[in-house]
Amino acid sequence: MKGFLPFSNDCDGLLLDLSNDAFPSRFLRWSGSLDLPGDSTHMVYVEKETVVTCGGREHRAAGGMYLSLPGEARIEGGAGIVTSRIGYKGVFMLGGPVEETGRLRYIDGCTDSLLIPPVILGDPCLNLLHIPPGTQQTRHTHSSFRTGLILSGSGECVTPDGRYPLEPGLAFVIPADSAHSFHTSDEALRVIAFHPDSDYGPTHETHPMINRTIL
């Protein structure tokens, strides 16, 4: 498998079935309507305004917003991407729109924001990655796959098997352990990135409620 799998913005439906991965997932894109099964928590980025029904309630989400949908859900109208983490029970969340830059420092002058954070250590998360103009990222890998979407700007993803142009609307998958780096020239690049796991988050022994409880 190549180190970077791009999907143009005219692709629709199931982009990649990762149900046999160590972190079973599905990566989809919708334009119109989409029914999501009850076996997953679905992390959604909205490109065009949509109406989402989850847990018997209807929610309107504008472009630039993001959602965590646990269990069965329906998306009607609009467009966007969904990564469904099979077997994971998350919490409902509706947020956004995304900001221009991230709030946390990342490698080589980039920044990142946790849009949907891990509820418990090890849980999946959704991020906004901001790559400034003139960035030549250090080549790196991740121990689990990444799915994502280019929101704005332009650049390249450089891997040992080639250079891939990055433009708004491009969805992608980076397989686990694949060496890659993002490069920009005159424009900043904003990227939505889904991680199927994390080595960060609260535990039963350490979290803000118990840490501030004095017996």
C-alpha positions, 0 to 999 in steps of 0.5 A: 500500500502506498504511503499516501492515499488521496481521494478527489472531491468528486469521490462519494460514499465509502472511500476506504474500509479499514474494518480489519485494521487494529483500530477498525474504522470506515472512511466515508464522504457524503454529498446528499444523504447518509445513514450511519450504522449503530456499531460505531461512533462517527466523527464528522467534518461538515463542508456544506450545511447539513441536518443530522439526526442522532439519538432522536434529536435533529441538529443543524450544522453549518460548514466548518462545524464538526460532530461526534455521533455515537451509534445510529445517525442520519445525515441529510443534505450538505457534504463532508467526511466521516470516519467511523470508529467501529466498536467505540462508544463515544459521546455526542458533540457538536462544535465549531466552526474551526479556527484559522490556526491551532492552539497547541505547538506541533513539529516544525512550527505547525500548530494543532487543536483537539476538536474532539478530544479523547474521553478516556486515555486511548480513545480516538480524536479529531484535530485541526492541523495548521501548517504555515507558509514556507514549511518543510516538515521533518519526515515522520511516521505515526503508529496508527493510520490517519484520515483527513481532509484539506480545508484550505491552502495548498502544498504537497505530501512527500513520501518515499513513493512520490509527491502528492499535491494538496488542494482544498477538498482532497480527502486522504488516508495515511496508513500506519507507519508510513513515512511522510511530510507536509510541505508548503510554499506561499500559502498556509495549509489547514487540515482536518485529521482523525486519529483512531487512538491516542496516548493522551487523555484522562484516566480513572486515576487522573482527571480534573475532578479527582485531582482537585478532590482533597480528602 
